Amino acid sequence: IASSSRDGLLANPQIQSFFQQQVDELTRWLPPHEKIRQFALIPREFTIDSGELAPTLKIKRHVVQEHYRDLIEEIYLRRAPQPQSA
């Protein structure tokens, strides 16, 4: 799949479908209320320099929430797909 940017690549429906399949496969054993229904792909990794990772490489959730506030709100506003019964 060709793209001139990471943003373009991550917006590609084939890429999104691939990651959705991966999430579905890895969480298939979870009860429906624990499954990941919505997610977003971002064009860069979390780093210590951006403040999103601690020196121990743990995610600083409050910083991630601040940096991606608009995206998180958008995810919650989307209509979540209904879980499929197995």
Rosetta constraint file for C-alpha pairs under 8 A:
AtomPair CA 1 CA 9 HARMONIC 7.76 0.50
AtomPair CA 2 CA 9 HARMONIC 7.43 0.50
AtomPair CA 3 CA 8 HARMONIC 5.87 0.50
AtomPair CA 3 CA 9 HARMONIC 5.43 0.50
AtomPair CA 4 CA 8 HARMONIC 6.75 0.50
AtomPair CA 4 CA 9 HARMONIC 7.71 0.50
AtomPair CA 5 CA 9 HARMONIC 6.26 0.50
AtomPair CA 6 CA 10 HARMONIC 6.03 0.50
AtomPair CA 6 CA 43 HARMONIC 5.55 0.50
AtomPair CA 7 CA 11 HARMONIC 6.16 0.50
AtomPair CA 7 CA 42 HARMONIC 7.77 0.50
AtomPair CA 7 CA 43 HARMONIC 5.77 0.50
AtomPair CA 8 CA 12 HARMONIC 6.42 0.50
AtomPair CA 9 CA 15 HARMONIC 7.08 0.50
AtomPair CA 10 CA 15 HARMONIC 6.22 0.50
AtomPair CA 10 CA 16 HARMONIC 6.77 0.50
AtomPair CA 10 CA 41 HARMONIC 6.33 0.50
AtomPair CA 10 CA 42 HARMONIC 7.43 0.50
AtomPair CA 10 CA 43 HARMONIC 7.13 0.50
AtomPair CA 11 CA 15 HARMONIC 7.40 0.50
AtomPair CA 11 CA 16 HARMONIC 7.05 0.50
AtomPair CA 12 CA 16 HARMONIC 6.38 0.50
AtomPair CA 13 CA 17 HARMONIC 5.94 0.50
AtomPair CA 14 CA 18 HARMONIC 6.12 0.50
AtomPair CA 15 CA 19 HARMONIC 6.37 0.50
AtomPair CA 16 CA 20 HARMONIC 6.12 0.50
AtomPair CA 16 CA 41 HARMONIC 7.96 0.50
AtomPair CA 17 CA 21 HARMONIC 6.12 0.50
AtomPair CA 18 CA 22 HARMONIC 6.34 0.50
AtomPair CA 19 CA 23 HARMONIC 6.15 0.50
AtomPair CA 20 CA 24 HARMONIC 6.04 0.50
AtomPair CA 21 CA 25 HARMONIC 6.03 0.50
AtomPair CA 22 CA 26 HARMONIC 6.11 0.50
AtomPair CA 23 CA 27 HARMONIC 6.08 0.50
AtomPair CA 23 CA 36 HARMONIC 7.24 0.50
AtomPair CA 24 CA 28 HARMONIC 5.72 0.50
AtomPair CA 24 CA 36 HARMONIC 7.82 0.50
AtomPair CA 27 CA 35 HARMONIC 6.13 0.50
AtomPair CA 27 CA 36 HARMONIC 7.53 0.50
AtomPair CA 28 CA 35 HARMONIC 7.81 0.50
AtomPair CA 30 CA 34 HARMONIC 6.07 0.50
AtomPair CA 30 CA 35 HARMONIC 6.13 0.50
AtomPair CA 31 CA 35 HARMONIC 6.69 0.50
AtomPair CA 32 CA 83 HARMONIC 6.51 0.50
AtomPair CA 37 CA 80 HARMONIC 6.24 0.50
AtomPair CA 37 CA 81 HARMONIC 6.54 0.50
AtomPair CA 37 CA 83 HARMONIC 7.68 0.50
AtomPair CA 38 CA 75 HARMONIC 6.55 0.50
AtomPair CA 38 CA 80 HARMONIC 6.52 0.50
AtomPair CA 38 CA 81 HARMONIC 7.98 0.50
AtomPair CA 39 CA 75 HARMONIC 6.98 0.50
AtomPair CA 40 CA 71 HARMONIC 7.88 0.50
AtomPair CA 40 CA 75 HARMONIC 7.57 0.50
AtomPair CA 46 CA 50 HARMONIC 7.08 0.50
AtomPair CA 46 CA 52 HARMONIC 5.53 0.50
AtomPair CA 46 CA 53 HARMONIC 6.33 0.50
AtomPair CA 47 CA 51 HARMONIC 6.48 0.50
AtomPair CA 47 CA 52 HARMONIC 5.71 0.50
AtomPair CA 47 CA 53 HARMONIC 5.37 0.50
AtomPair CA 48 CA 52 HARMONIC 5.98 0.50
AtomPair CA 48 CA 53 HARMONIC 4.56 0.50
AtomPair CA 48 CA 54 HARMONIC 5.88 0.50
AtomPair CA 48 CA 55 HARMONIC 6.39 0.50
AtomPair CA 48 CA 57 HARMONIC 7.43 0.50
AtomPair CA 49 CA 53 HARMONIC 7.90 0.50
AtomPair CA 51 CA 60 HARMONIC 7.48 0.50
AtomPair CA 51 CA 63 HARMONIC 6.75 0.50
AtomPair CA 52 CA 59 HARMONIC 5.93 0.50
AtomPair CA 52 CA 60 HARMONIC 5.22 0.50
AtomPair CA 52 CA 61 HARMONIC 7.40 0.50
AtomPair CA 52 CA 63 HARMONIC 5.60 0.50
AtomPair CA 52 CA 64 HARMONIC 5.73 0.50
AtomPair CA 53 CA 57 HARMONIC 5.20 0.50
AtomPair CA 53 CA 58 HARMONIC 5.49 0.50
AtomPair CA 53 CA 59 HARMONIC 4.69 0.50
AtomPair CA 53 CA 60 HARMONIC 5.52 0.50
AtomPair CA 54 CA 58 HARMONIC 5.31 0.50
AtomPair CA 54 CA 59 HARMONIC 6.44 0.50
AtomPair CA 54 CA 60 HARMONIC 6.47 0.50
AtomPair CA 59 CA 64 HARMONIC 7.81 0.50
AtomPair CA 60 CA 64 HARMONIC 6.37 0.50
AtomPair CA 61 CA 65 HARMONIC 5.97 0.50
AtomPair CA 62 CA 66 HARMONIC 6.20 0.50
AtomPair CA 63 CA 67 HARMONIC 6.11 0.50
AtomPair CA 64 CA 68 HARMONIC 5.93 0.50
AtomPair CA 64 CA 69 HARMONIC 7.97 0.50
AtomPair CA 65 CA 69 HARMONIC 5.35 0.50
AtomPair CA 65 CA 72 HARMONIC 7.52 0.50
AtomPair CA 68 CA 72 HARMONIC 6.06 0.50
AtomPair CA 69 CA 73 HARMONIC 6.18 0.50
AtomPair CA 70 CA 74 HARMONIC 6.16 0.50
AtomPair CA 71 CA 75 HARMONIC 6.24 0.50
AtomPair CA 72 CA 76 HARMONIC 6.42 0.50
AtomPair CA 73 CA 77 HARMONIC 6.25 0.50
AtomPair CA 74 CA 78 HARMONIC 6.40 0.50
